[in-house]
Amino acid sequence: MTAEFGDATIQAPLLTEDDAFNSHTILGSIAYRLPAIDKLFGLPMNYFDAFQTLTFEVSLIANTDLGAVTLGC
């Protein structure tokens, strides 16, 4: 099964204190745990049974002194 979500943007929850604690921003490393895929997409878990692979592009918005900057991973 192939499904394209196109340029859909799905906003994940903000970083938690645990994420911040496990991150090492001086070295450019951010630890972040995404919610379960069914919670993230708001679809039942069995919807994803039809997929063999899923590919994601992740970006985050960093609030800097110069304003919001979008960073890609």
C-alpha positions as CSV (number, residue, x, y, z in Angstrom):
1,M,0.0,0.0,0.0
2,T,1.3,3.4,-0.8
3,A,-0.1,6.6,0.7
4,E,1.3,10.1,0.3
5,F,0.7,12.6,3.0
6,G,2.3,15.2,0.7
7,D,3.6,18.2,2.4
8,A,1.5,17.5,5.5
9,T,2.9,19.1,8.6
10,I,2.1,17.3,11.8
11,Q,2.9,19.2,15.0
12,A,4.3,17.0,17.7
13,P,4.3,17.9,21.4
14,L,6.8,20.3,22.8
15,L,10.0,19.0,24.4
16,T,9.7,17.8,27.9
17,E,12.1,18.3,30.8
18,D,13.3,14.7,30.2
19,D,14.0,15.5,26.6
20,A,15.9,18.6,27.6
21,F,17.9,16.7,30.2
22,N,18.9,14.0,27.7
23,S,19.9,16.6,25.1
24,H,23.5,17.9,24.6
25,T,22.8,21.1,22.7
26,I,26.5,22.4,23.0
27,L,27.4,19.4,20.8
28,G,24.3,19.9,18.6
29,S,22.4,16.9,19.9
30,I,18.7,17.1,20.8
31,A,17.0,14.1,22.4
32,Y,13.3,13.9,21.7
33,R,10.8,11.1,21.9
34,L,7.8,11.2,19.5
35,P,4.5,9.9,20.6
36,A,3.2,6.6,19.2
37,I,2.5,6.8,15.5
38,D,-1.3,6.4,16.0
39,K,-1.3,9.3,18.5
40,L,0.9,11.4,16.2
41,F,-1.4,11.0,13.1
42,G,-4.7,10.6,15.0
43,L,-5.3,7.3,13.2
44,P,-5.9,3.8,14.5
45,M,-2.7,1.7,14.9
46,N,-4.0,-1.0,12.4
47,Y,-4.0,1.7,9.7
48,F,-0.2,1.4,9.6
49,D,-0.2,-2.4,9.3
50,A,-0.5,-2.0,5.5
51,F,2.9,-0.2,5.3
52,Q,6.2,-1.9,5.0
53,T,8.2,1.4,5.5
54,L,7.5,4.9,6.6
55,T,9.8,7.8,5.8
56,F,9.8,11.1,7.7
57,E,11.5,14.5,7.4
58,V,11.8,16.1,10.8
59,S,12.3,19.8,11.5
60,L,12.1,21.9,14.6
61,I,11.6,25.5,15.3
62,A,14.3,27.1,17.5
63,N,13.5,30.4,19.2
64,T,16.6,32.5,19.0
65,D,17.6,36.1,19.7
66,L,17.0,36.7,16.0
67,G,13.5,35.1,16.0
68,A,12.2,31.7,15.1
69,V,14.5,29.6,12.9
70,T,13.4,26.3,11.3
71,L,16.1,23.6,11.6
72,G,15.9,20.4,9.5
73,C,17.1,16.9,10.4
